[in-house]
Amino acid sequence: MMATDKRDYYEVLGVSKSATVVEIKKSYKKLALKFHPDRNPGDEEAVVQFKEAAEAFEVLADEDKRARYDRFGHEGLRGAGGGGFQDVDDIFGAFGDLFESFGFGGGRRGTRVRRGQSLRAQVTIDLLEAAGGVERDLEIRRSKLCGTCDGSGAKPGSQPETCSYCGGAGQVVQSQGFFRMQTTCPGCRGEGRIVRDKCQACGGAGFEREKVTLNVKIPGGVDNGMQLCLRGEGDPGPQGGPRGDLYVDIRVKEHPLFQREGQHLTCQLPITYTQAALGTEIDIPTISGKQSLKIPAGTQPDETFRIRGEGMPDPHGGPKGDLYVHLKLEVPKKLDATQEKLLRELAETEQSNVSAHRKSFFESLYDYFAGHEEEEEEK
């Protein structure tokens, strides 16, 4: 199902956009109980609604995903870790503990299959890479099934034992009158089995660490602080459970010429008084290369020129931003004799009051000795 065909998540859960997390969780609980596969055996429509509600809850119960959804809609969740569940077991893996608090088991049959831990990493790119998109090789350390025990946690030649406390279910049920409460088994901690003779290679954990290199495709237009989600690239789950996800935080380095404001870019362009007064054409930098900018005669200091489409692309497929060029008038700190003469002539035509010419030390010294010689001659 395409993102554009999806129903609004607030509509799915039947809550307002100002709903609190508690209200969202309460509403999801009602829908999850209503459409739970155990209550609707063989009803495929109930399964669809069960997954739809879980997808909406996954996004709206997460502060970052909810903010992105509120701003960009379904398109804003592409590559950001939101986008639905492929299978009902994925839902039990993600929200198993929540279903236990509802009074349901975390899985559809027997011991709950749990998803592995999600991991987090960071990639640093520059502004030009962010503009055009880039691929990076990312090296991470994560878990894999132990090569000695194949993930069982038991010493080769032995097998894990079924938990006698819960009978391998992983949960225990306590009933009192009309109330029925299902909780994680304290004997096996939800595993449904107990390892008596542990594997020496992994200490009974069933996992060992490995170093892997993953190729990360970073789309054009990403901004500092955005996050990509690589599904299924996290740690494996216990007892053959699916891997968690890998969340990649994007850091975009500052650029020496351009400052970023969302999708728009700004830069400072120094010009002289004569260029502003007489007009000129100046080559300016853009993220796509050099471009000529026409400065009309009489341009005022701090004026801004807008160059459409020379900003950053929209990672969600919208139009590109613009480049704003701010003019800064540069006044020379030193003038040569010709420049000073011309400017003084200009000041006279403008009838402007300017500072008088200040003699240099050598000019003053020359005038002093010349005057002294004239006095001697008069004597």
Buried (B, 14 or more C-beta within 10 A) or exposed (E): EEBEEBEEBBEBBBBEEEBEEEBBBEBBBEBBBEBBBEEBEEEEEBBEBBBBBBBBBBBBBBEBBBEBBBEBBBBBBBBBBBBBBEEBBBBBBBBBEBBBEBEBBBBBEEBBBBBBBBBEBEBEBEBEBBBBBBEBEBEBEBBBBBEBBEBBBBBEEBEBBBBEEBEBBBBBEEEEEEEEEBEBBEBBEBBBBBBEBBBEBBEBBBBBEEEEEBEBEBBBBBEBEBBBBBBEBBBBBBBEBBBBBBBBBBEBEEBEBBBBEEBBBBBEBEBEBEBBEEEBEBEBBBBEEEBEBEBEEEBEEEBEBEBEEBBBBBBBEEEBBBBBBBBEBEEEEEEEEEEEEEBBEBEEEEEEEEEEEEEEEEEEEEEEEEEEEEEEEEE
